[in-house]
Amino acid sequence: MSEVSAPAAEDTPARRPRSALRQVLSAVISLAVIVGIFWYFLPKFADISEVWTTIRGMTWLELTTLVLLAAWNVLTYCFVLVVTMPGLSFPQAFVMTQSTTAVANTIPGGGAIGIGMTYGIAHSWGFSRSRTTLSVLLSGIWNNFVKLGMPVLALALLALQGDPSAGRIIGGLVGIGALAAAIVVFAMMLRSESGARRVGEIAARVASRLLRLIGRPPATGWDRATTKFRSRTILLLQARWHWLTLATLVSHLSLFALLLLSLRHVGVSESEASWIEVLAVFSFARLVTAIPITPGGVGVVELALIAGLTAAGGSGEEVTAGVLVYRALSYVLPIPLGVVAYVVWRRYTPWRRAPNSAPRTSLVPEQA
């Protein structure tokens, strides 16, 4: 045992400085991108003083409807967690989603940290690693299915409405290809145990090559993991695939509705940017978030939305005002909510359980 553990102990000090350096560089790059976008690019689209004037011009009724829709939007992803993690209550889902979202929105690489927090929170409530993994993977897969499918839908609607631009056609084709590939891989995993094992082996080879580039050991055991994931996924999806699909669609469409209402309340009319054009820009901007350039896509998402909507015909000041209101309610609002949720998780002891003692249902195998 001592011969095996010694090299790991020797490697740790060497790896820590590299890890710290990567984190510092990531933070610096993210900050530079954010500052460059907000201080250089956005003023090219609108006069910032006019933007704030437009925002202050909203009525109390308009502000109230936006806040209510933002509150609903915050709640929608809880439905996805409740569906994919049997035994999880809605209040627990709220605490989990808001705590992890706050981290993802504020820290470079926060998405990965948020996943780690999900495991930590679920473990403290008695959920096993396998149950948490199933929830994380299924919710992520369905989320990506919808995220890839929405540009395809938007492109089809634009084609019916008029002549879409070459850029939108290319983007739509990319979305179709990515969606088809994702569905094929997922179908291979579910079709047979050997197919699931093959997907795991291929994924492990790809991951091992990437890990080798950063000096990490190769990925192992992914073939076994995918076969276990297959059996548990089939059990859950047979009972809840329709609820999972509905919950995921509601989550995405609620976010789109928040953007559309924000634009309408600041004066961007249907004739300037139709709801179909807004859906198209929203869908492609969501694809941008797949690349974690900045925490929560801050700066990058704003730029993509404002550039796309002004190109569609919206006024620069009104579009910028609407996008900033939308991002304040969808990106900034979850941060203080997440801080409160994190405190609740740390302090509220009645939810704490021994490992693997969370409530079980017929959808949870005995060994999970």
Residue frames relative to the residue before (quaternion, step in Angstrom):
aa qw qx qy qz dx dy dz
M 1.0000 0.0000 0.0000 0.0000 0.00 0.00 0.00
S 0.6591 0.5187 -0.3219 0.4393 3.57 0.94 -0.82
E 0.6436 0.5267 -0.3337 0.4438 3.59 1.06 -0.72
V 0.6672 0.4941 -0.3056 0.4662 3.60 1.10 -0.66
S 0.7307 0.4586 -0.2565 0.4359 3.56 0.87 -0.91
A 0.5599 0.6434 -0.3917 0.3451 3.59 1.11 -0.55
P 0.6738 0.4841 -0.3309 0.4496 3.64 0.78 -0.85
A 0.6245 0.5371 -0.3540 0.4431 3.59 1.01 -0.74
A 0.6530 0.5116 -0.3166 0.4600 3.55 1.00 -0.81
E 0.6601 0.5022 -0.3118 0.4636 3.56 1.06 -0.75
D 0.6604 0.5259 -0.3100 0.4373 3.58 1.09 -0.72
T 0.5807 0.6457 -0.3726 0.3272 3.56 1.07 -0.75
P 0.6809 0.4719 -0.3289 0.4533 3.67 0.76 -0.87
A 0.6583 0.5131 -0.3245 0.4451 3.60 1.02 -0.69
R 0.6812 0.4965 -0.2941 0.4506 3.54 1.07 -0.76
R 0.6088 0.5991 -0.3591 0.3761 3.59 1.01 -0.77
P 0.6657 0.4823 -0.3382 0.4580 3.64 0.82 -0.82
R 0.6418 0.5160 -0.3335 0.4590 3.61 1.00 -0.79
S 0.6511 0.5096 -0.3153 0.4658 3.57 1.00 -0.85
A 0.6570 0.5007 -0.3131 0.4687 3.58 0.94 -0.86
L 0.6421 0.5233 -0.3230 0.4578 3.58 1.00 -0.81
R 0.6432 0.5148 -0.3268 0.4631 3.59 0.98 -0.81
Q 0.6526 0.5154 -0.3194 0.4544 3.57 0.97 -0.82
V 0.6509 0.5086 -0.3125 0.4691 3.58 0.98 -0.85
L 0.6634 0.4997 -0.3043 0.4666 3.58 0.92 -0.92
S 0.6358 0.5290 -0.3252 0.4584 3.58 0.99 -0.82
A 0.6623 0.5040 -0.3008 0.4657 3.58 0.97 -0.89
V 0.6580 0.5102 -0.3087 0.4598 3.59 0.97 -0.87
I 0.6591 0.5015 -0.3101 0.4669 3.59 0.94 -0.90
S 0.6475 0.5187 -0.3198 0.4576 3.59 0.93 -0.88
L 0.6669 0.5023 -0.3020 0.4602 3.56 0.92 -0.93
A 0.6477 0.5215 -0.3173 0.4559 3.57 0.98 -0.85
V 0.6470 0.5132 -0.3169 0.4664 3.59 0.98 -0.83
I 0.6635 0.5134 -0.3038 0.4516 3.58 0.90 -0.95
V 0.6769 0.4873 -0.2917 0.4683 3.58 0.86 -0.99
G 0.6524 0.5247 -0.3159 0.4464 3.58 0.94 -0.87
I 0.6764 0.4944 -0.2994 0.4565 3.58 0.93 -0.86
F 0.7470 0.4253 -0.2410 0.4506 3.58 0.75 -1.03
W 0.7524 0.3932 -0.2223 0.4794 3.60 1.03 -0.68
Y 0.7644 0.3442 -0.2035 0.5057 3.60 1.11 -0.44
F 0.7759 0.3859 -0.2129 0.4514 3.58 0.66 -1.08
L 0.6846 0.5100 -0.3214 0.4099 3.62 0.76 -0.94
P 0.6407 0.5181 -0.3568 0.4403 3.67 0.91 -0.68
K 0.5819 0.5761 -0.3837 0.4268 3.60 1.19 -0.31
F 0.6855 0.4688 -0.2824 0.4801 3.58 1.21 -0.46
A 0.8285 0.0188 0.0505 0.5573 3.60 1.03 -0.68
D 0.4830 -0.5975 0.5518 0.3242 3.52 -1.36 0.41
I 0.4249 -0.7487 0.4453 0.2464 3.58 -0.45 1.21
S 0.6228 0.5369 -0.3537 0.4458 3.62 1.00 -0.70
E 0.6500 0.5003 -0.3075 0.4823 3.58 1.06 -0.75
V 0.5922 0.5705 -0.3585 0.4419 3.56 1.12 -0.66
W 0.6928 0.4633 -0.2849 0.4735 3.60 0.84 -0.95
T 0.5991 0.5474 -0.3584 0.4615 3.58 1.08 -0.65
T 0.6513 0.5170 -0.3053 0.4641 3.57 0.99 -0.85
I 0.6569 0.5053 -0.3118 0.4647 3.57 0.96 -0.86
R 0.6804 0.4859 -0.2941 0.4631 3.59 0.92 -0.88
G 0.6162 0.5787 -0.3410 0.4112 3.59 1.20 -0.37
M 0.4968 0.6546 -0.4393 0.3630 3.61 1.21 -0.10
T 0.4499 -0.6897 0.5012 0.2660 3.57 -1.08 0.75
W 0.6608 -0.4964 0.3767 0.4184 3.55 -1.31 0.24
L 0.6211 0.5364 -0.3482 0.4529 3.58 1.04 -0.69
E 0.6537 0.5051 -0.3095 0.4709 3.58 0.96 -0.84
L 0.6571 0.5005 -0.3089 0.4714 3.59 0.95 -0.84
T 0.6512 0.5243 -0.3206 0.4453 3.58 0.96 -0.84
T 0.6686 0.4899 -0.3109 0.4651 3.59 0.89 -0.88
L 0.6321 0.5246 -0.3337 0.4624 3.60 1.05 -0.71
V 0.6631 0.5007 -0.3104 0.4617 3.59 0.92 -0.87
L 0.6502 0.5126 -0.3195 0.4609 3.59 0.97 -0.83
L 0.6649 0.4840 -0.3058 0.4798 3.58 0.96 -0.82
A 0.6260 0.5293 -0.3353 0.4643 3.59 1.06 -0.73
A 0.6362 0.5206 -0.3253 0.4673 3.59 1.03 -0.79
W 0.6363 0.5099 -0.3213 0.4815 3.59 1.01 -0.81
N 0.6457 0.5334 -0.3211 0.4422 3.58 0.94 -0.89
V 0.6250 0.5411 -0.3348 0.4522 3.59 1.02 -0.78
L 0.7005 0.4907 -0.2682 0.4434 3.57 1.01 -0.83
T 0.5849 0.6603 -0.3736 0.2869 3.58 1.05 -0.73
Y 0.6764 0.4914 -0.3399 0.4306 3.63 0.89 -0.74
C 0.5140 0.6288 -0.4242 0.4006 3.59 1.22 -0.31
F 0.5967 0.5725 -0.3611 0.4310 3.58 1.07 -0.70
V 0.6390 0.5325 -0.3267 0.4487 3.58 1.00 -0.85
L 0.6765 0.4926 -0.2992 0.4585 3.59 0.90 -0.88
V 0.6403 0.5243 -0.3320 0.4528 3.58 0.95 -0.82
V 0.6577 0.5092 -0.3050 0.4638 3.57 1.05 -0.79
T 0.7678 0.4015 -0.2054 0.4551 3.61 0.83 -0.96
M 0.7526 0.2881 -0.2018 0.5567 3.61 1.21 -0.22
P 0.2081 -0.8106 0.5355 0.1135 3.62 0.21 1.25
G 0.7341 0.3675 -0.2994 0.4862 3.54 -0.89 0.99
L 0.6049 0.5406 -0.3524 0.4666 3.59 1.26 -0.28
S 0.3379 -0.7441 0.5399 0.2015 3.58 -0.88 0.94
F 0.6498 -0.5291 0.3697 0.4015 3.57 -1.23 0.38
P 0.6483 0.4978 -0.3464 0.4604 3.68 0.86 -0.75
Q 0.6350 0.5133 -0.3336 0.4712 3.60 1.02 -0.73
A 0.6367 0.5257 -0.3280 0.4591 3.57 0.99 -0.81
F 0.6340 0.5281 -0.3297 0.4586 3.59 1.02 -0.76
V 0.6574 0.5026 -0.3112 0.4673 3.59 0.89 -0.90
M 0.6741 0.5029 -0.2982 0.4514 3.58 0.91 -0.89
T 0.7006 0.4741 -0.2882 0.4487 3.60 0.78 -0.99
Q 0.6971 0.4743 -0.2926 0.4511 3.59 0.87 -0.86
S 0.6274 0.5324 -0.3418 0.4540 3.60 1.01 -0.72
T 0.7170 0.4411 -0.2574 0.4744 3.57 0.85 -0.95
T 0.6210 0.5383 -0.3483 0.4510 3.60 1.06 -0.67
A 0.6269 0.5421 -0.3365 0.4472 3.59 0.99 -0.79
V 0.6522 0.4967 -0.3105 0.4812 3.58 1.00 -0.79
A 0.6658 0.5140 -0.3014 0.4491 3.58 0.89 -0.95
N 0.7107 0.4733 -0.2562 0.4531 3.60 1.07 -0.72
T 0.7695 0.3885 -0.1897 0.4701 3.60 1.17 -0.32
I 0.7623 0.3481 -0.1796 0.5152 3.61 1.09 -0.58
P 0.4934 -0.6321 0.4985 0.3294 3.63 -0.93 0.81
G 0.7953 0.1646 -0.1622 0.5604 3.57 -0.75 1.01
G 0.3160 0.8020 -0.4632 0.2060 3.55 1.28 0.35
G 0.5502 0.6183 -0.4021 0.3916 3.58 1.15 -0.46
A 0.6743 0.4755 -0.2871 0.4866 3.57 0.95 -0.90
I 0.6390 0.5145 -0.3248 0.4706 3.57 1.01 -0.80
G 0.6301 0.5474 -0.3265 0.4436 3.55 1.06 -0.79
I 0.6292 0.5155 -0.3358 0.4749 3.58 1.04 -0.74
G 0.6331 0.5221 -0.3251 0.4700 3.57 1.01 -0.79
M 0.6406 0.5130 -0.3201 0.4734 3.58 1.03 -0.78
T 0.5995 0.5663 -0.3585 0.4376 3.57 1.04 -0.74
Y 0.6615 0.4902 -0.3023 0.4804 3.57 0.95 -0.87
G 0.6649 0.5153 -0.3106 0.4427 3.59 0.94 -0.87
I 0.6704 0.4869 -0.2978 0.4742 3.57 0.93 -0.89
A 0.6664 0.5030 -0.3051 0.4580 3.59 0.88 -0.94
H 0.6374 0.5293 -0.3284 0.4536 3.60 0.99 -0.83
S 0.6606 0.5128 -0.3177 0.4469 3.59 0.96 -0.82
W 0.6987 0.4296 -0.2624 0.5083 3.58 1.22 -0.45
G 0.6385 -0.5902 0.3057 0.3881 3.57 1.25 0.32
F 0.5014 0.6387 -0.4399 0.3836 3.61 1.22 0.22
S 0.4478 -0.7020 0.4897 0.2586 3.55 -0.89 0.96
R 0.6573 -0.5089 0.3805 0.4053 3.54 -1.28 0.34
S 0.6548 0.5221 -0.3300 0.4356 3.60 0.96 -0.79
R 0.6503 0.5026 -0.3233 0.4690 3.61 0.99 -0.75
T 0.6500 0.5042 -0.3122 0.4752 3.57 1.02 -0.78
T 0.6425 0.5295 -0.3203 0.4519 3.58 0.97 -0.88
L 0.6368 0.5252 -0.3311 0.4573 3.58 0.95 -0.84
S 0.6642 0.5023 -0.3016 0.4643 3.59 0.94 -0.87
V 0.6625 0.5093 -0.3055 0.4566 3.59 0.89 -0.95
L 0.7080 0.4663 -0.2730 0.4547 3.58 0.83 -0.96
L 0.6878 0.4797 -0.3032 0.4527 3.60 0.82 -0.92
S 0.6595 0.4874 -0.3185 0.4755 3.59 0.91 -0.84
G 0.6506 0.5126 -0.3147 0.4637 3.58 1.04 -0.75
I 0.6505 0.5139 -0.3151 0.4621 3.58 0.97 -0.84
W 0.6866 0.4651 -0.2917 0.4766 3.60 0.84 -0.93
N 0.6125 0.5463 -0.3446 0.4558 3.58 1.05 -0.73
N 0.6920 0.4643 -0.2764 0.4787 3.59 0.93 -0.87
F 0.5762 0.5652 -0.3772 0.4541 3.59 1.10 -0.61
V 0.7015 0.4499 -0.2680 0.4834 3.58 0.84 -0.98
K 0.6444 0.5299 -0.3263 0.4445 3.58 0.97 -0.84
L 0.6926 0.4407 -0.2716 0.5022 3.59 1.04 -0.70
G 0.6725 0.5203 -0.2989 0.4333 3.57 1.08 -0.66
M 0.6063 0.5952 -0.3621 0.3835 3.60 1.06 -0.66
P 0.6449 0.4898 -0.3553 0.4668 3.68 0.91 -0.65
V 0.6086 0.5430 -0.3516 0.4595 3.58 1.10 -0.66
L 0.6558 0.4968 -0.3022 0.4815 3.59 0.95 -0.90
A 0.6609 0.5131 -0.3094 0.4519 3.57 0.91 -0.92
L 0.6443 0.5203 -0.3197 0.4603 3.57 0.99 -0.84
A 0.6467 0.5146 -0.3207 0.4627 3.59 0.98 -0.82
L 0.6618 0.5009 -0.3051 0.4669 3.59 0.96 -0.84
L 0.6407 0.5164 -0.3181 0.4708 3.57 1.03 -0.78
A 0.6384 0.5300 -0.3262 0.4530 3.57 1.01 -0.80
L 0.6574 0.4946 -0.3044 0.4801 3.58 1.08 -0.72
Q 0.6786 0.5022 -0.2811 0.4564 3.55 1.14 -0.74
G 0.7742 -0.2065 0.1872 0.5683 3.59 1.00 -0.76
D 0.6980 -0.4395 0.3426 0.4498 3.56 -1.25 -0.42
P 0.2722 -0.7663 0.5564 0.1708 3.63 -0.50 1.11
S 0.5565 -0.6139 0.4438 0.3413 3.55 -1.20 0.57
A 0.6549 -0.5149 0.3771 0.4047 3.55 -1.28 0.38
G 0.6326 0.5458 -0.3337 0.4365 3.57 1.02 -0.78
R 0.6651 0.4898 -0.3072 0.4725 3.56 0.98 -0.83
I 0.6241 0.5333 -0.3440 0.4557 3.58 1.02 -0.73
I 0.6551 0.5024 -0.3095 0.4718 3.58 0.92 -0.91
G 0.6581 0.5110 -0.3064 0.4604 3.56 0.93 -0.91
G 0.6542 0.5145 -0.3117 0.4584 3.55 1.01 -0.82
L 0.6504 0.5126 -0.3142 0.4642 3.57 1.00 -0.80
V 0.6194 0.5248 -0.3348 0.4783 3.56 1.07 -0.75
G 0.6551 0.5143 -0.3071 0.4605 3.55 0.98 -0.87
I 0.6393 0.5214 -0.3225 0.4641 3.58 0.99 -0.82
G 0.6664 0.5086 -0.2995 0.4556 3.57 0.94 -0.92
A 0.6767 0.4880 -0.2940 0.4663 3.56 0.91 -0.92
L 0.6489 0.5120 -0.3189 0.4639 3.57 0.99 -0.82
A 0.6519 0.5130 -0.3163 0.4603 3.58 0.94 -0.86
A 0.6545 0.5105 -0.3138 0.4609 3.57 0.95 -0.87
A 0.6577 0.5111 -0.3142 0.4555 3.59 0.94 -0.88
I 0.6601 0.5009 -0.3111 0.4653 3.59 0.97 -0.83
V 0.6344 0.5338 -0.3287 0.4522 3.59 0.99 -0.82
V 0.6650 0.4955 -0.3054 0.4679 3.59 0.89 -0.95
F 0.6689 0.4936 -0.3060 0.4639 3.58 0.90 -0.89
A 0.6477 0.5151 -0.3203 0.4610 3.59 0.99 -0.81
M 0.6239 0.5389 -0.3363 0.4552 3.60 1.04 -0.76
M 0.6521 0.5205 -0.3169 0.4510 3.56 1.01 -0.79
L 0.7417 0.4257 -0.2298 0.4646 3.57 0.96 -0.83
R 0.5761 0.6369 -0.3812 0.3423 3.58 1.12 -0.59
S 0.8029 -0.1036 0.1045 0.5776 3.58 0.85 -0.88
E 0.6244 -0.5455 0.4033 0.3872 3.53 -1.25 0.41
S 0.6468 0.5099 -0.3306 0.4608 3.58 1.00 -0.76
G 0.6284 0.5288 -0.3345 0.4622 3.59 1.07 -0.70
A 0.6413 0.5156 -0.3201 0.4695 3.56 1.01 -0.80
R 0.6482 0.5117 -0.3178 0.4658 3.57 1.00 -0.85
R 0.6438 0.5266 -0.3205 0.4533 3.59 1.00 -0.83
V 0.6364 0.5150 -0.3262 0.4726 3.59 0.99 -0.83
G 0.6536 0.5180 -0.3113 0.4556 3.58 0.98 -0.82
E 0.6549 0.5121 -0.3124 0.4596 3.56 0.98 -0.82
I 0.6568 0.5002 -0.3101 0.4714 3.59 0.95 -0.88
A 0.6589 0.5057 -0.3083 0.4637 3.57 0.93 -0.90
A 0.6447 0.5236 -0.3226 0.4540 3.59 1.01 -0.77
R 0.6413 0.5173 -0.3313 0.4597 3.60 1.01 -0.76
V 0.6546 0.5027 -0.3105 0.4716 3.55 0.95 -0.87
A 0.6716 0.4966 -0.2968 0.4629 3.57 0.90 -0.96
S 0.6376 0.5403 -0.3339 0.4358 3.60 0.99 -0.79
R 0.6400 0.5178 -0.3286 0.4629 3.58 1.03 -0.77
L 0.6600 0.4913 -0.3058 0.4791 3.57 1.01 -0.80
L 0.6560 0.5115 -0.3126 0.4586 3.57 0.98 -0.82
R 0.6076 0.5677 -0.3498 0.4316 3.56 1.10 -0.70
L 0.6215 0.5653 -0.3358 0.4258 3.58 1.10 -0.70
I 0.7581 0.3250 -0.1949 0.5307 3.59 1.12 -0.58
G 0.5999 -0.6333 0.3353 0.3559 3.54 1.22 0.50
R 0.4812 0.6593 -0.4376 0.3772 3.58 1.15 0.58
P 0.5667 -0.5925 0.4337 0.3737 3.62 -1.14 0.49
P 0.6187 -0.5752 0.3820 0.3747 3.61 -1.16 0.51
A 0.5429 -0.6057 0.4742 0.3369 3.55 -1.26 0.49
T 0.0327 -0.8010 0.5977 -0.0120 3.58 -0.94 0.88
G 0.7907 0.3599 -0.2452 0.4302 3.53 -1.26 0.45
W 0.4315 0.7228 -0.4589 0.2842 3.58 1.23 0.12
D 0.5913 0.5649 -0.3795 0.4327 3.61 1.11 -0.50
R 0.6561 0.4872 -0.3052 0.4889 3.59 1.00 -0.82
A 0.6483 0.5355 -0.3211 0.4357 3.57 0.97 -0.86
T 0.6846 0.4862 -0.3006 0.4522 3.59 0.91 -0.85
T 0.6344 0.5125 -0.3482 0.4622 3.62 1.05 -0.63
K 0.6429 0.4943 -0.3270 0.4852 3.60 1.01 -0.74
F 0.6286 0.5362 -0.3279 0.4581 3.55 1.02 -0.86
R 0.6260 0.5568 -0.3399 0.4273 3.59 1.00 -0.81
S 0.7024 0.4738 -0.2894 0.4454 3.59 0.74 -1.01
R 0.6853 0.4707 -0.2894 0.4744 3.59 0.96 -0.83
T 0.6244 0.5420 -0.3370 0.4503 3.56 1.09 -0.70
I 0.6408 0.5275 -0.3260 0.4526 3.58 0.92 -0.90
L 0.6461 0.5312 -0.3180 0.4464 3.58 0.95 -0.90
L 0.7122 0.4506 -0.2623 0.4700 3.58 0.87 -0.94
L 0.6931 0.4944 -0.2929 0.4352 3.58 0.87 -0.93
Q 0.5856 0.5810 -0.3795 0.4189 3.59 1.05 -0.64
A 0.7418 0.3949 -0.2134 0.4982 3.57 1.08 -0.73
R 0.8506 0.2171 -0.0545 0.4758 3.60 0.94 -0.82
W 0.3372 0.7692 -0.5075 0.1925 3.63 1.12 0.18
H 0.6577 0.5168 -0.3199 0.4451 3.59 1.01 -0.76
W 0.6486 0.4973 -0.3146 0.4828 3.57 1.07 -0.74
L 0.6328 0.5249 -0.3294 0.4643 3.57 1.03 -0.76
T 0.6539 0.5086 -0.3103 0.4662 3.58 0.95 -0.86
L 0.6632 0.5051 -0.2996 0.4640 3.57 0.93 -0.93
A 0.6711 0.5055 -0.3041 0.4490 3.59 0.87 -0.95
T 0.6618 0.5022 -0.3077 0.4638 3.59 0.98 -0.83
L 0.6471 0.5113 -0.3155 0.4693 3.58 0.98 -0.83
V 0.6428 0.5231 -0.3216 0.4580 3.58 0.94 -0.87
S 0.6399 0.5370 -0.3232 0.4446 3.59 0.98 -0.83
H 0.7058 0.4539 -0.2654 0.4748 3.58 0.85 -0.96
L 0.6851 0.4837 -0.2947 0.4581 3.59 0.89 -0.90
S 0.6019 0.5441 -0.3610 0.4598 3.61 1.11 -0.58
L 0.6423 0.5092 -0.3185 0.4762 3.57 1.02 -0.78
F 0.6435 0.5076 -0.3170 0.4773 3.59 1.01 -0.79
A 0.6424 0.5256 -0.3215 0.4557 3.59 0.97 -0.84
L 0.6263 0.5339 -0.3352 0.4586 3.59 1.06 -0.72
L 0.6472 0.4975 -0.3156 0.4838 3.59 1.00 -0.78
L 0.6719 0.5068 -0.3043 0.4462 3.58 0.84 -0.96
L 0.6760 0.4826 -0.2996 0.4694 3.60 0.90 -0.88
S 0.6135 0.5438 -0.3484 0.4544 3.60 1.03 -0.72
L 0.6628 0.4995 -0.2989 0.4709 3.57 0.96 -0.87
R 0.6767 0.4938 -0.3049 0.4531 3.58 0.86 -0.89
H 0.6790 0.5092 -0.2992 0.4360 3.60 0.96 -0.81
V 0.7037 0.4163 -0.2829 0.5014 3.61 1.14 -0.39
G 0.7045 -0.5233 0.2471 0.4109 3.56 1.25 0.18
V 0.4946 0.6288 -0.4559 0.3901 3.63 1.22 0.09
S 0.2273 -0.8266 0.5049 0.1006 3.57 -0.28 1.27
E 0.6794 -0.4762 0.3765 0.4123 3.54 -1.36 0.20
S 0.6520 0.5221 -0.3177 0.4487 3.58 1.07 -0.73
E 0.6605 0.4934 -0.3067 0.4756 3.61 1.15 -0.57
A 0.7721 -0.0669 0.0751 0.6275 3.58 0.99 -0.89
S 0.2778 -0.7880 0.5270 0.1554 3.56 -0.25 1.25
W 0.6484 -0.5242 0.3693 0.4104 3.56 -1.23 0.40
I 0.6130 0.5390 -0.3586 0.4530 3.60 1.10 -0.57
E 0.6541 0.4959 -0.3092 0.4802 3.58 0.99 -0.81
V 0.6277 0.5171 -0.3316 0.4782 3.58 1.03 -0.75
L 0.6383 0.5219 -0.3246 0.4635 3.59 0.99 -0.82
A 0.6522 0.5169 -0.3199 0.4529 3.58 0.97 -0.83
V 0.6760 0.4770 -0.2966 0.4771 3.58 0.86 -0.93
F 0.6317 0.5361 -0.3188 0.4604 3.58 0.99 -0.86
S 0.6777 0.5118 -0.2956 0.4375 3.57 0.88 -0.95
F 0.7003 0.4487 -0.2763 0.4815 3.58 0.90 -0.88
A 0.6096 0.5341 -0.3526 0.4677 3.60 1.11 -0.62
R 0.6208 0.5402 -0.3420 0.4538 3.59 1.08 -0.67
L 0.6177 0.5407 -0.3481 0.4527 3.57 1.08 -0.63
V 0.5820 0.5933 -0.3689 0.4161 3.57 1.13 -0.64
T 0.6445 0.5493 -0.3245 0.4213 3.59 1.05 -0.74
A 0.5005 0.6422 -0.4375 0.3816 3.61 1.23 -0.15
I 0.6855 0.3894 -0.2642 0.5555 3.58 1.24 -0.44
P 0.2687 -0.8162 0.4882 0.1525 3.64 -0.29 1.20
I 0.0013 -0.8273 0.5604 -0.0401 3.57 0.44 1.23
T 0.7865 0.0441 0.0062 0.6160 3.57 0.97 -0.91
P 0.6366 -0.5232 0.3785 0.4216 3.63 -1.17 0.38
G 0.8483 0.0472 -0.0664 0.5232 3.55 -0.73 1.07
G 0.5440 -0.6372 0.3900 0.3820 3.58 1.26 0.26
V 0.2802 0.7900 -0.5100 0.1932 3.60 1.25 0.33
G 0.7622 0.2913 -0.2588 0.5170 3.55 -0.88 0.95
V 0.7177 0.4294 -0.2486 0.4887 3.56 0.75 -1.04
V 0.6690 0.4867 -0.3012 0.4742 3.60 0.90 -0.90
E 0.6382 0.5304 -0.3285 0.4510 3.58 0.94 -0.88
L 0.6686 0.5018 -0.3000 0.4595 3.56 0.91 -0.94
A 0.6593 0.5135 -0.3098 0.4534 3.60 0.91 -0.88
L 0.6785 0.4904 -0.2923 0.4623 3.58 0.93 -0.90
I 0.6887 0.4825 -0.2925 0.4554 3.58 0.83 -0.98
A 0.6556 0.5038 -0.3190 0.4632 3.60 0.92 -0.86
G 0.6909 0.4899 -0.2852 0.4487 3.58 0.88 -0.90
L 0.7092 0.4646 -0.2683 0.4573 3.58 0.90 -0.90
T 0.6350 0.4912 -0.3436 0.4873 3.60 1.06 -0.59
A 0.6173 0.5281 -0.3436 0.4711 3.58 1.10 -0.64
A 0.6347 0.5308 -0.3276 0.4561 3.58 1.13 -0.62
G 0.6773 -0.5039 0.2915 0.4498 3.58 1.21 -0.40
G 0.5023 0.6695 -0.4198 0.3509 3.57 1.24 0.00
S 0.5607 -0.5850 0.4672 0.3536 3.56 -1.23 0.55
G 0.5644 -0.6420 0.4008 0.3295 3.58 -0.91 0.92
E 0.6874 0.4822 -0.2894 0.4596 3.59 0.88 -0.93
E 0.6893 0.4782 -0.2871 0.4623 3.58 0.89 -0.92
V 0.6428 0.5114 -0.3242 0.4692 3.59 0.96 -0.83
T 0.6603 0.5016 -0.3113 0.4642 3.58 0.87 -0.91
A 0.6405 0.5188 -0.3249 0.4638 3.59 0.96 -0.84
G 0.6788 0.4968 -0.2967 0.4521 3.58 0.87 -0.93
V 0.6621 0.5006 -0.3074 0.4653 3.58 0.96 -0.85
L 0.6610 0.5007 -0.3172 0.4602 3.61 0.95 -0.80
V 0.6260 0.5118 -0.3388 0.4810 3.60 1.04 -0.72
Y 0.6440 0.5315 -0.3055 0.4577 3.57 0.95 -0.92
R 0.7046 0.4546 -0.2733 0.4714 3.59 0.86 -0.91
A 0.5934 0.5537 -0.3691 0.4528 3.59 1.09 -0.57
L 0.7278 0.4320 -0.2363 0.4773 3.57 1.00 -0.85
S 0.7463 0.3942 -0.2214 0.4886 3.60 1.08 -0.62
Y 0.7576 0.3504 -0.1916 0.5163 3.61 1.12 -0.62
V 0.7394 0.4124 -0.2410 0.4745 3.60 0.81 -0.97
L 0.6365 0.5758 -0.3343 0.3894 3.60 0.87 -0.95
P 0.6779 0.4977 -0.3274 0.4308 3.67 0.84 -0.77
I 0.5600 0.6244 -0.4044 0.3646 3.63 1.13 -0.39
P 0.7117 0.3950 -0.2876 0.5047 3.68 0.70 -0.88
L 0.5998 0.5426 -0.3664 0.4600 3.60 1.08 -0.63
G 0.6548 0.5208 -0.3070 0.4535 3.57 1.04 -0.78
V 0.6123 0.5383 -0.3490 0.4621 3.58 1.06 -0.69
V 0.6549 0.4946 -0.3036 0.4840 3.58 0.96 -0.89
A 0.6523 0.5191 -0.3143 0.4542 3.59 0.94 -0.89
Y 0.6381 0.5284 -0.3280 0.4540 3.58 0.99 -0.82
V 0.6422 0.5121 -0.3218 0.4709 3.60 0.99 -0.82
V 0.6256 0.5303 -0.3357 0.4634 3.57 1.01 -0.81
W 0.6536 0.5118 -0.3249 0.4530 3.59 0.90 -0.88
R 0.6923 0.4891 -0.2830 0.4488 3.58 0.89 -0.90
R 0.7824 0.3863 -0.1748 0.4562 3.59 0.96 -0.88
Y 0.6847 0.4976 -0.3066 0.4355 3.60 1.04 -0.64
T 0.2034 -0.8529 0.4755 0.0712 3.57 -0.07 1.33
P 0.5643 0.6208 -0.4241 0.3410 3.70 0.96 -0.51
W 0.6549 0.5065 -0.3267 0.4559 3.62 1.12 -0.44
R 0.5427 0.6368 -0.4042 0.3696 3.60 1.21 -0.31
R 0.0002 -0.7972 0.6028 -0.0334 3.55 -0.99 0.90
A 0.6012 -0.5284 0.4477 0.3986 3.52 -1.30 0.27
P 0.6613 -0.5162 0.3511 0.4158 3.62 -1.15 0.49
N 0.8638 0.0766 -0.0969 0.4885 3.54 -1.09 0.90
S 0.5482 0.6035 -0.4111 0.4077 3.59 1.03 0.75
A 0.3352 0.7417 -0.5126 0.2733 3.60 1.19 0.41
P 0.6492 -0.5242 0.3622 0.4155 3.61 -1.13 0.50
R 0.2377 -0.7770 0.5719 0.1126 3.55 -0.98 0.93
T 0.1420 -0.7497 0.6380 0.1036 3.50 -1.26 0.54
S 0.7080 -0.4328 0.3272 0.4521 3.56 -1.30 -0.05
L 0.6432 0.5331 -0.3189 0.4477 3.62 1.26 -0.33
V 0.6566 0.4758 -0.3089 0.4971 3.58 1.30 0.01
P 0.3736 -0.7315 0.5193 0.2361 3.62 -0.51 1.11
E 0.6201 -0.5787 0.3808 0.3682 3.57 -1.08 0.67
Q 0.7095 0.4616 -0.2690 0.4594 3.58 1.00 -0.79
A 0.5445 0.6417 -0.4039 0.3585 3.64 1.22 -0.23
